[in-house]
């Protein structure tokens, strides 16, 4: 699936390098990224059934800032000290980032409650969260 960048009128696409996740089916029938089509801001039209999508955290990118935890209406996330096993699997740069940010990382103890609203994806400044489906 190609990444499509969505920008506001009069805003350069370089100013918004991230795409927004849209849980509604795209033309192919699969959830995806939509550009050039109006839709409500993330969180207002959570149309996915509970547990159909799961937030996955890229621990090499996550700095444990907690933006995901603050915006999630379903309390899917918690930020805590990174587990030893997860820390051991980090890349060199991931370990450096983790050390600089107090060895904190987001975890998803309530991932089954996710409604795929996309608020966490938009809120994460490190772009460490993606919504995936298993099935």
Helices and strands as residue ranges (DSSP letters): E 21-25, E 31-33, E 54-57, H 67-71, E 78-81, H 84-88, H 92-100, E 104-107, G 111-113, H 119-123, E 129-132
